[in-house]
Amino acid sequence: MIPVKGYAGQKVAVLGLGRSGLATARALAAGGAEALLWDDSPEARAKAEAEGFTCTDLTRQAAFDGVAALITSPGIPHLYPNPNKVIARALEAGVPVDNDIGLFFRSFATPEWDNFETTPRVVCITGSNGKSTTTALIHHILQVAGRPTQMAGNIGRGVLDIDAAEDGEVVVLELSSYQTDLARSLTPDIAVFTNLSPDHLDRHAGMGGYFAAKRRLFAEGGPDRAIVGVDEVEGRFLANQLSEGPQDDRVIRISSGSKLEGFGWSVFARKGFLAEWRRGKQVASIDLREVAGLPGAHNHQNACAAYAACRSLGIAPRLIEGALQSFAGLPHRSQIVGEKAGVRFINDSKATNVDSAAKALQAFGKIRWIAGGMGKDGGIAALQPFLGSVVKAYLIGHSARDFALQLGDTPHEICETMERAVARATAEAQAGEVVLLAPAAASFDQYPNFEKRGDDFAAQVKALL
């Protein structure tokens, strides 16, 4: 646990009592603060009270009298489309609003660090797609290299729930736009921006607000090293804003597909090969084509980001290469869940939007594609250029019929349920084909989250195989 500093003897309100909210309450109490907890869910409040915490109705008129700060969970809107009523009351009362990420950065360093040989460091990863894989890959490489490391944030443990740092430790944090948007303190040593595509636009009032939330990690945080994906104009703009010129190697530009030779430091992947360039010369190369845990160009971009972060930490290219080979990948992200008679079954349930589904469709050939769920604005119309490898689509969930209208000449079948979709795709699949779950939609019509959807796919595959 990271005890929160700066609030000893003061009242601090906590809104939202999920994983991060309860971890925040514990860390505040460990730092000597009085935590006043609230959640609209009676079950969540009961769970908190069972731990000995006090629940206080923060919707009351005088709820913020004498309160030093409000700490809110990332899923609760604080500005768009409308502020939560509790947050709105805090804003009216002038009470500072923060989140657990802000508390972490103000509390992580301790006087014990003065006795360390190597100061602990924090690597933060944000972006639209690939954050989790990049975070887990950096953590894996550090483990293989024998470096003490912890992984937290939007993946694994809550940031305040991790252990106090030891000598030379590297903490790797995945941060969503919800987390970077509100944190009052952001001071990573290394910050990574993977890519940007439309997502969460209602929460950020459009693409500009979404990018601005991501950009805060760099503009507010001032990292010693910035690793920026430049395959979109926003990434190129961000790299330009952060550097003093193309030879400024404090910014490492990364790409999947573009050759980046004219910069002080760059890492890019082309035709399955990762290359590191420094000051106009190639200094390392890795063949990614046979790395089973990182299939497709999108994962090659993740490999570039992780490679750049670990090189910034002083890890040798050959050691990184070995660690890439042993990386098993993450559940629900291009995860192989079965293989029989030359047919592979791939679970990419995390592909909840068009951009991530497009990347999955480009990663494999001869695809039996399972898609559908709670479709987002525009449906799957933007996927037309990527349907050439789709042998047939099997559509499930609320948007199945809407998706069918957008598939053009691509053969398809409306299956509605995962069980039927897997059964039909398995029955029709031929050797050399891939049965791919890449929904291009949210899961909430049939499942509580994308993990449960992916688990169901894997269970159906296991039952048939």
Secondary structure as UniProt FT lines:
FT   TURN            8..9
FT   STRAND          11..15
FT   HELIX           19..30
FT   TURN            31..32
FT   STRAND          34..38
FT   HELIX           42..50
FT   TURN            51..52
FT   STRAND          54..55
FT   TURN            58..59
FT   TURN            61..66
FT   STRAND          67..72
FT   TURN            74..75
FT   HELIX           85..93
FT   STRAND          97..98
FT   HELIX           100..107
FT   HELIX           111..115
FT   STRAND          121..126
FT   HELIX           131..144
FT   TURN            145..146
FT   STRAND          149..153
FT   HELIX           159..161
FT   TURN            167..168
FT   STRAND          170..174
FT   HELIX           177..182
FT   STRAND          190..193
FT   HELIX           201..204
FT   HELIX           207..219
FT   TURN            220..221
FT   STRAND          225..229
FT   HELIX           233..242
FT   TURN            246..247
FT   TURN            249..250
FT   STRAND          251..256
FT   STRAND          265..270
FT   TURN            271..272
FT   STRAND          273..278
FT   TURN            279..280
FT   STRAND          281..287
FT   TURN            289..290
FT   TURN            292..293
FT   HELIX           296..312
FT   TURN            313..314
FT   HELIX           317..325
FT   TURN            331..332
FT   STRAND          335..340
FT   TURN            341..342
FT   STRAND          343..347
FT   TURN            349..350
FT   HELIX           354..363
FT   STRAND          367..372
FT   TURN            377..380
FT   HELIX           381..386
FT   TURN            388..389
FT   STRAND          390..396
FT   TURN            398..399
FT   HELIX           400..405
FT   TURN            408..409
FT   STRAND          412..416
FT   HELIX           418..428
FT   TURN            431..432
FT   STRAND          434..437
FT   TURN            444..446
FT   HELIX           450..464
//
